[in-house]
Amino acid sequence: MKRILHLIHRDPLAAGDLAACRRVCRPGDGVLLSGAAVSAALAGPNSEALEPGITWYVLSSDLALYGLGARILQKTVDSVDYPGFVDLVCEYDLCQSW
């Protein structure tokens, strides 16, 4: 099994959740971005690089909900649907919601 799946759903610019999560993430952890946090998965000149060694996921339905479905994701981010989200929860030892 993998270590911890971190679940982040609030806007990374308004809330400190993503920054706090990044401080405690270790290799083998995963981070699922959902809700307003999906913006952190986007590629672009103002994007922060996502840490290597951490597996990054984004909920595809929330990308569509926020009108970001056609935008390019950072190369280190995998898009998952709800069944994929359930699979991730089962793959990791623990889940931490931020």
C-alpha positions, 0 to 999 in steps of 0.5 A: 500500500501507499502512504497517505492520500491528501485531499485538498478542495479549497482554493490554493490561493485563498486557503493555506491548505496546499502550502501546509500539505506540501510541507508534510508530504513525503515520497509515496504520498498522493495529493488529490485536488478537487473543488476550487483546488483544481486550479493548482493542477494547471500548467502555465507561466504562473503555475507552481511546480508540483513536487516530484516523488508525490503523485498528483491527481485532479478530479476530472468532473471538478475541472469541467465544473470550473470550466477548466476541462480544456486547459492543459494540466501540469505533466505530473498530474493525473486526471481521475473520475469518481470511480478512480477517486474511490480506487485511490482511497482504497490504494492508500493506507490513510486519507487526510482531508485538508 
